Amino acid sequence: MRKIAVNAVRQPANLSIDSKLMKEAKGLDVNVSRAAEAGIAEAVAAEKTRLWKLENRATIDAWNEYIEKHGIPLAEHRQF
């Protein structure tokens, strides 16, 4: 999980959040701004990962095909 920088420059944002969830969060003293920021950071990281996999699909497939055909390079030196 990505750490949120405490001293990062913050930008105000308007969000629509389920009123029951907001009430519960406030009742539990959850810092809603930080929780939202953490959720957005997680969503951004997941999307970056998804896009990286799409962009590199051909290379990944080629490498997997090579491994299936020839085995793992230097496998005889592996200690596990």
Buried (B, 14 or more C-beta within 10 A) or exposed (E): EEEEEEEEEEEEEEEEEEEEEBEEBEEEEEEEEEEBBBEEBEEEEEEEEEEEEEEEEEEEEEEEEEEEEEEEEEEEEEEE
